[in-house]
Amino acid sequence: MPLTQQRFPVPPSVAGRVIEAAADPETSVAQIADLIGKDAVLSIQVLKAVNSGAYMLSRAVSRVDRAVALLGTRTVRNLVLTLAVRDLVPARDITGFPLDHFWEASLCRAAAARSIGKLLELENVDELFTLGLCQDVGLLLALRANEKLATQLAAAARRPAQHRYDIERDIARETHAEIGAAMFSQWRFSEEIVEAIRHHHDPVNAPRAHRRRARVALAAEAVADLLVCDDEGVAVEVFSEQMTRLGVFDGREGEVTETLEPLIGEVCGLVERYAEVLGLHISEQPPVETIVARAAEGLATLNLAYLQEANELRFKLELREREARVDPLTQLLNRRGFDEALPREVSQAERQGACVSLLMVDIDHFKSINDNYGHPCGDAALQLLGEVLRDVLRTCDVPCRYGGEEFAVILPFTDVEGGQIAAERVRSAIEARPLRWRGDEVSLRASIGGATIRGQRGERDAQRCLVTSADQALYEAKRGGRNRVCWSESAEQAACG
């Protein structure tokens, strides 16, 4: 039967009642003290904790109610909770696994979760301490049930959390997150803690109401790795990534060290304090300045990588957008580019009461070029016409391949006279530049229709009028013998000049 479907051992009667009562904000210190007083072992542990060096009391405390008042109900709850879990899974049941390291890392997670919650101004940060302390407890039950898992995780105990988690998923039927959530649900922990434990390795799948706490738990895991993991490079990278995703850092210059130093300092202080209160052995912590320097360097590197990645992505998107608007053969705007450019130029003309002209250019007898010389020669003719347009037009003009052998040229701030001059310049330049194709000289000719409007109408009518009128003028140029310019004098337009 899967572990998550079993009945988990419950903490001793008094311990269980203390844990449950301490989670209720309505429970008084006197009530907690009264419950603890019913169990001699718990009473001794609480008195031992309050008289430890962490509190530096001037004289020893001998009464449980006084001890609870000094420790606070949350600290008492975490103390009792730790004792209860340690009693449920004795060291003799898990051979070869470094339990001292496990509890040190758990304490680091607890302190980190509380400090991160405080930094983010979350409510009830003491609950986050409990979350960090409990989020990996399901691993103890999994280790007791699976000797192979205990052996492999013992060898990887100081590797990054994700590495250990991957080993666990490869070997075990269930993860410690699932087991821990099931057990603490039976222990009647709040839904906020249970769901955060269940999803602390995949916060994105947590219920929306509990996603923030799950992210804090994952970030706390990263802080713990930063303090106790042997793989410094990976630990720094994961820490930087998780803290950035959580929104602790925004990349401002100087903000990283400014935020990190008090955060890491507080975590290290809490670890030392609670280790003594809870009777846990921890290894000597590296100097806070060393940890901060490593983490700041890792975060700066990560931010640079994110910036480079964002720039590359933006470049690719811009290139893709450009390619979607550019004709690959002529490197002019395509029909989509024309359809976007024309409204922009017409709208600008309307705002300024200026003229805009449009040329429709069509290669004469283009089918004959394809038939006599082949389609590659036809492609070369289109490329040459594109070059001619770029050479003879102004930089503000917008040449486009409209479709097939037909081109369109938008002439901003250009009246009838200016448009006709530009059209004739284009026509004569095409005629003067023959296409040399495999030893032959292929003459190119083009018919051009033009139209001009003054920006006085509604934008949509102006665009439609301009394109229709220029098309009609092109048709007249074709019908009139080709290789010529015809200009529209349609009454639909308000001609300029």
Buried (B, 14 or more C-beta within 10 A) or exposed (E): EEBBEBEBEBBBEBBBBBBBBBBEEEBEBEBBBBBBBEBEEBBEBBBEBBBBEBBEEEEEBEEBBBBBBBBBBBBBBBBBBBBBBBEBBEEEBBEEBBBEBBBBBBBBBBBBBBBBBBBBEBEBBBBBBBBBBBBBBBBBBBBBBBEEBBBBBBEEBBBBBBBBBEBBEEBBEBBBBBBBBBBBBBBEBBEBBBBBBBBBBEBEEBEEEBBBBBBBBBBBBBBBBBBBBEBBEBBBBBBBBBBBEBEBBEBEEEBBBEBBBBBBBBBBBBBBBBBBBBBBEBEEBBEBEEBBBBBBEBBBEBBEEBEEEEEEEEEEEEEEEEEEBBBEEBEBBBBEBBBEBBEEBBBBBBEEEBBBBBBBBBBBBBEEBBEEBEEEBBEBBBBBBBBBBBEBBEEEBBBBBBEEBBBBBBBBBBBBBBBBEBBBBBBBBBBEBEBEBEEEEBEBBBBBBBBBBBBEBEBEEBBEBBBBBBBBBBBBBBEEEBBBBBBBEBEBBBBBE
